[in-house]
Each structure stands twice: as C-alpha cells, then as structure tokens.
Amino acid sequence: MSISSVIRQIGRGAKGSSDLSREEAKSVFQKILDQEVLPIELGAFCIAMRIKGETTQELAGFLDAIKKDLYHLPTPRRTIVLPSYNGARKHMNLTPLLAYILHQLGFFVIVQGVEEFAGRLTTHEIFQAMDWPILQDRQSWPDYLQSQLPIFVPLKVLHPGLDQLLEIRQQLGLRNSGHILAKLINPCDECSWQIINYTHPEYPQILEDLFGILPGNIALMRGSEGEPTSSILRLPQIHFFKEGHPTSITQENRLETPPDPYLASVDLQMHCEYLREVISQKREPFLGIHLQAELLQRNCI
C-alpha cells in the first residue's frame, strides 16, 4: 500500500513540507507498523520526518496507532516505568541502579527497552548478567507479579511492530520517529507513572503539549546519554505531570562527584560488581541517582 502522497506532503524540506493531522498520522503509522508499505517508502518516510521534525499532533496520531497492538501489563501496586533505549558509551549505565533503588522505595518497577545497541552497554545486558528478571513472552507476565527486583520488558514483547521500526536504524544509519515514540509508551494502567527523557532541546515543549492531548502521570527530564537518569555531574530539572496537568518542577542540582573508577567505566563486570556492593550495602549508591529516586518518590503520588 503506497504512502507516496504522505511522503510528498512531509518531504519537501524545511520550508515546503506540511504537517500531518492526527488522523493522517495515525493512518500512515498503522500501515508502517502492519508492514504494508514498500521498504523504499518506509526509508523515505523516516528520513523526511527526521528532517521535518514531529509535531504534537503527529506524535499523538502515531501513538494512537501504537496503542492497538501494545501489550498491557497489569501490575500489583504503585508502578513506575523507565524507558531504556540508549545504554552507555561514556560512563556507567545508571538505569539499573535507579530501578533497584526505586524498587527498594516501594515502587513496582518496569524497565522497557531494547536488548542490544551496537557500541553501548545496554540495561538489558546488565539485567541479564545480574540474573534479574527479564520478561521473555507475554504469557509469562503473571509469573513476574511478585518479583522482588525490577523487571526488564523488551520492546519486542511489548510491541513487535515498533521494535522492527527501530531496527531500521541499522540500514539507514539514523534514528527515526520510532525512537521517541518508544520512550513515550506506557504498557501499564493510568495509575502508573513513567519517566520520559529527552536529549534534543526542541522536545520539551512538544511533549508538554502532547501531555495535554494524551494525559498521563509523567516525570519529564533531560536524560544522560539518552537514559532516564541523572548524569555524573548533574541532576537535571524534572517536570512532573499528574494526569497531564503540571504539578511541580524540581531544580537542577550540580553534583560534586569524586573520582570513581566504577562510574567512569562501561565494563559489564564492573557494573555488576558495583550493583552487588550497593545491594549488600557495602557501598553507598551514586548521589545523583539517590537524589533522583527520592524526588520521584515524593512527587509520583
């Protein structure tokens, strides 16, 4: 099924292109997720949308299409969802540490994301090495509801079509709209909270407008290396939204972090050693993550 008319609409450059309506965005994205478009058109769509940039209405339409096949995860108590799509290449991947501390603070914690990312250490790889729970298929979810640890849920389990869209990066060499959409999905009910992190400065306003259209309980923050965590040097400002309405904003906190070989490492074995020392209380967790977890505990209510 051709989407050439949509490509003509969005692919005429920064000045000539026009935006899709929410319904148009939903329709074309449903075709993409159902693999009803030609590979050359899919590549053209991804590049055109990357150059033009997504609008709030387009993101809403894309998410409308995603919801049709998104697997729903019922949870037993207050839940927080962390997206993990980048991993680490410069310093420690702090997402597993944040997930563990949040679980200790009483949250049911789900980390959803990709399993591999070339050249980076992913959260999935750390969960695997630590023997922490990883959901393998949808039918097994009831067995995880009493977990005493955070749970990693691969995107390929939550939404195979969206997972395949992310894989196109391997051929194109560039990310596409699927990457921001994957961070926006929440497989749990409306009472859950999710962290949504961004990198590019144009996204905060677009996302805040989106929360007015598709309300949820959200902690919006600038991520570290694309992960939903404090960086080594800075705990970023966090905007909290309750059912789409802004409730509070925490201020940026500059961190005086002493040299630490663990924090500077992307070695899998060192990650596991660090986490085991924190779990056994032989080591204090990194201050930035400790502060971030406390802020989430106070505001995600």
C-alpha positions in Angstrom: 0.0 0.0 0.0 1.6 3.2 -1.2 2.2 6.2 1.1 3.7 8.3 -1.6 1.2 11.1 -1.1 2.2 11.4 2.6 5.9 11.5 1.6 5.2 14.3 -0.8 3.4 16.2 2.0 6.2 15.9 4.6 9.3 15.5 2.3 9.6 18.9 0.6 12.2 20.3 3.0 12.1 22.7 6.0 10.1 25.3 4.1 8.0 23.3 1.6 6.7 20.4 3.7 3.4 20.4 5.6 2.4 18.6 8.7 0.1 15.7 9.1 -3.2 15.8 11.0 -3.6 13.4 13.9 -5.8 11.1 11.8 -3.4 11.2 8.9 -0.5 10.4 11.2 -2.4 7.5 12.8 -3.4 6.1 9.4 0.1 6.2 7.9 1.8 4.9 11.0 -0.7 2.0 11.2 0.3 1.0 7.7 4.0 1.2 8.7 3.5 -0.9 11.9 1.5 -3.5 9.9 4.4 -3.6 7.3 2.1 -2.6 4.5 4.5 -0.1 2.9 7.4 -0.6 0.5 10.9 -0.6 2.0 11.9 2.4 -0.1 8.8 4.4 1.0 9.5 3.5 4.6 13.0 4.8 4.4 11.8 7.9 2.7 9.2 8.5 5.4 11.8 8.0 8.2 14.2 10.5 6.6 11.6 13.1 5.7 10.1 13.0 9.2 13.5 13.3 10.8 14.3 16.4 8.7 10.9 18.0 9.2 10.5 17.0 12.9 7.4 15.6 14.5 4.6 17.9 15.7 2.5 17.3 18.7 -0.5 16.2 16.6 1.7 13.8 14.6 3.1 12.2 17.8 -0.4 11.8 19.1 -1.5 10.1 15.9 1.5 7.8 15.9 0.7 6.8 19.5 -2.9 6.2 18.6 -1.7 3.6 16.0 0.8 2.1 18.5 -1.9 1.5 21.2 -3.8 -1.0 19.0 -1.1 -3.7 19.5 0.6 -2.5 22.7 0.7 -5.3 25.3 -0.9 -4.3 28.5 0.8 -5.2 31.8 -1.4 -5.3 34.9 0.6 -4.5 38.0 0.0 -5.2 41.7 0.9 -1.9 43.2 2.2 1.6 42.5 4.3 1.3 39.4 6.9 3.4 37.7 8.1 2.7 34.1 11.6 3.6 32.9 12.5 3.6 29.2 16.0 2.3 28.3 16.9 2.7 24.6 20.5 4.0 24.5 22.7 2.3 27.0 26.1 3.8 28.0 29.3 4.5 26.0 31.0 7.2 28.1 30.3 6.2 31.7 28.2 3.8 33.8 24.7 2.9 32.7 22.9 4.1 35.8 19.4 2.9 34.8 19.6 -0.5 36.6 20.8 1.3 39.8 17.8 3.8 39.6 15.4 0.9 39.0 16.8 -1.0 42.0 16.6 2.0 44.4 13.0 2.8 43.2 12.0 -0.8 43.9 13.5 -0.5 47.4 11.4 2.6 47.9 8.2 0.6 47.3 7.6 1.0 43.6 6.8 -1.9 41.3 9.5 -1.1 38.6 9.3 -1.9 34.9 12.2 -1.1 32.6 11.1 -1.3 29.0 13.6 -1.0 26.1 15.9 -2.6 23.6 18.1 -5.6 24.2 21.2 -4.5 22.2 22.7 -1.3 20.9 26.0 -1.6 19.0 28.9 0.0 20.8 27.0 0.6 24.0 26.3 -1.3 27.2 22.5 -1.7 27.5 20.3 -2.1 30.6 19.1 -5.5 29.2 22.7 -6.8 29.2 23.2 -5.7 32.8 19.9 -7.3 33.9 21.0 -10.5 32.1 24.4 -10.5 33.8 22.9 -9.8 37.2 20.3 -12.6 36.7 17.5 -10.0 37.3 14.0 -10.8 35.8 13.5 -10.3 32.0 10.1 -11.0 30.5 10.5 -13.4 27.6 6.9 -13.6 26.4 3.5 -12.2 27.1 2.1 -15.4 28.5 4.6 -15.4 31.3 3.7 -12.0 32.8 1.6 -13.3 35.8 4.7 -15.2 37.0 6.5 -11.8 37.4 4.0 -10.0 39.5 5.6 -11.0 42.9 9.1 -10.1 41.7 11.5 -8.8 44.4 13.5 -7.0 41.8 12.9 -4.6 38.9 11.7 -6.3 35.7 13.0 -5.7 32.2 10.5 -5.9 29.4 11.9 -5.9 25.9 10.2 -3.8 23.3 9.9 -6.8 21.1 7.5 -8.3 23.7 5.5 -5.1 24.2 5.2 -4.2 20.6 6.9 -6.2 17.8 6.0 -3.8 15.1 7.6 -0.8 16.8 10.6 -2.9 17.7 11.1 -3.7 14.0 10.8 0.0 13.1 13.7 0.8 15.5 15.8 -1.8 13.8 15.7 0.2 10.5 18.4 2.3 12.1 20.8 -0.5 11.2 20.1 0.1 7.5 19.6 3.9 7.4 22.3 4.9 9.9 19.9 7.4 11.6 17.2 7.2 14.2 13.6 7.6 13.2 10.4 8.7 14.9 10.1 5.3 16.5 12.8 6.1 19.0 11.0 9.0 20.7 7.7 7.0 20.4 9.2 4.0 22.2 10.2 6.2 25.1 6.6 7.5 25.3 4.8 4.2 25.5 3.3 3.1 28.8 2.2 -0.5 29.0 0.6 -0.1 32.4 -2.7 1.4 33.6 -3.4 5.1 34.1 -2.4 5.0 37.8 1.2 4.2 36.9 4.0 6.8 36.5 6.5 6.9 33.7 9.8 8.7 33.3 10.2 10.3 29.8 13.6 11.6 29.0 14.7 13.6 26.0 18.0 14.8 24.5 17.2 17.4 21.9 16.1 20.9 23.2 13.0 21.1 20.9 11.3 18.2 22.5 10.2 19.5 26.0 7.6 22.0 24.6 6.3 19.4 22.1 6.0 16.8 24.8 4.3 19.1 27.3 1.7 19.9 24.6 1.3 16.2 24.0 0.5 15.5 27.6 -2.4 17.9 27.3 -3.8 15.7 24.5 -2.8 12.3 25.9 -2.7 12.9 29.6 -0.7 10.7 31.9 1.4 10.7 35.1 4.8 11.7 33.9 8.2 12.8 35.1 9.8 14.7 32.2 13.6 15.3 32.3 16.7 15.6 30.2 18.4 12.2 30.2 22.0 11.2 30.4 23.3 9.6 27.2 19.7 9.0 26.3 18.9 7.2 29.5 16.3 8.3 32.1 18.9 9.1 34.8 21.0 11.8 36.4 24.3 12.3 34.8 27.6 12.0 36.7 27.8 15.8 37.0 24.2 17.0 37.1 20.8 16.0 38.4 18.6 17.7 35.8 15.4 19.7 36.3 12.4 17.4 36.4 8.8 18.4 35.4 6.0 16.4 37.0 2.6 16.0 35.3 -0.4 14.4 37.0 -3.0 13.2 34.5 -1.5 15.7 32.0 -1.5 18.7 34.4 1.8 20.2 35.6 2.2 19.7 39.4 5.8 20.6 40.3 9.2 21.3 38.9 12.4 20.3 40.7 15.5 22.4 40.2 18.7 21.3 38.6 21.4 20.2 41.0 25.1 20.3 40.2 26.9 17.4 41.7 30.4 17.3 43.2 31.3 13.8 42.2 34.6 12.4 43.4 36.6 10.3 41.0 35.3 6.8 41.0 36.6 4.0 38.6 33.1 2.4 38.7 31.3 5.5 37.5 33.8 6.1 34.7 33.5 2.5 33.4 31.3 0.9 30.7 32.7 -2.5 31.6 29.9 -5.1 32.2 31.7 -6.8 35.0 32.4 -3.6 36.9 28.7 -2.7 36.6 27.7 -5.9 38.2 30.3 -5.5 41.0 29.1 -2.0 41.7 25.4 -3.1 41.9 26.2 -6.1 44.1 28.1 -3.8 46.5 25.2 -1.4 46.7 22.7 -4.3 47.2 24.9 -5.7 50.0 25.2 -2.2 51.5 29.0 -2.3 51.2 28.8 0.9 49.0 26.6 3.9 49.0 24.7 4.4 45.7 25.8 7.3 43.5 24.4 10.5 45.0 22.7 11.7 41.8 20.6 8.6 41.5 19.8 8.6 45.2 18.6 12.2 44.9 16.6 11.4 41.7 14.9 8.4 43.4 13.9 10.5 46.4 12.4 13.2 44.1 10.4 10.6 42.3 9.2 9.0 45.5 8.0 12.4 46.8 6.3 13.5 43.6 5.0 10.3 41.9 1.9 10.0 44.2 
